[in-house]
Amino acid sequence: MSAAVAWDVAPAPLRMPTRPTRPQLVSVPTGEDVVIRPVAPVHLTRAGRLAITLTVLVAAVVLATTLLSGGASATVVDHATTVQSGQTLSEVAATQLPQLPLADAVARIQVANDLAGSDVHAGQTLLIPAVG
């Protein structure tokens, strides 16, 4: 014989899904009813002050380096010349700086005139750097 115990087994209540709540509308005062509160002053933390200080210091060093190195390596211009029709940068370099090797003369003219390549056009004025 077997014994059976009858427990009160009721099904667990089911949870019904609920809709997410939406934010409620809020009435915002307008016109004379608006109260303007003073803004609290900004307080920088130690890390913030350090970041600002380092940024200003780096900017000052970069500016000083740029200004000081620009004068020392600046190209001294001897004279200017105008490119004639059909003339190339190599020909200008050969006629204007004959005492230098051609590649060096072309490079010096490119640096003096901020040229990215060797393209020149008729009527263009080129600065010829001093040699020496």
Residue, then its C-alpha position, 0 to 999 in steps of 0.5 A: m500500500s502506498a501513502a499519498v499526502a495531499w498538499d495544498v498545491a496552488p499554482a503560483p500567481l502569474r505576474m502580469p506585464t505592466r506598461p512602462t510609466r511615462p514621465q508626467l508633464v510639468s507646468v513651467p512658469t513663464g513671464e513674471d513668475v519665473v524666478i532666476r536663481p544665481v549660478a554657483p561659481v565654478h570651483l576647480t579641483r586640484a586635478g583641473r587646476l593642474a591640467i590647465t597649468l600644464t596646458v598653458l605651460v606646453a603652449a608657452v613652450v611650443l610658442a617659444t620654441t617656434l619663435l626662437s628656432g624660426g629666426a635661426s634657420a630662416t633663409v636669407v634671400d639674395h634676390a628674386t627672379t621671374v620664371q620665363s615661359g617654358q622654364t623649369l625649376s631645375e633651369v632656374a636653379a642652374t642659372q641662378l645658383p650655378q655654384l651649387p650642385l643642381a639638387d642642392a640648388v633646387a632644394r634651397i629654392q623650394v625651401a625659400n619659396d615654400l614649394a611642395g614640388s618642382d612645379v613652377h609656372a611662367g610669370q611666377t616670382l621665386l625668391i633666390p636664397a643667398v649662398g654661403 
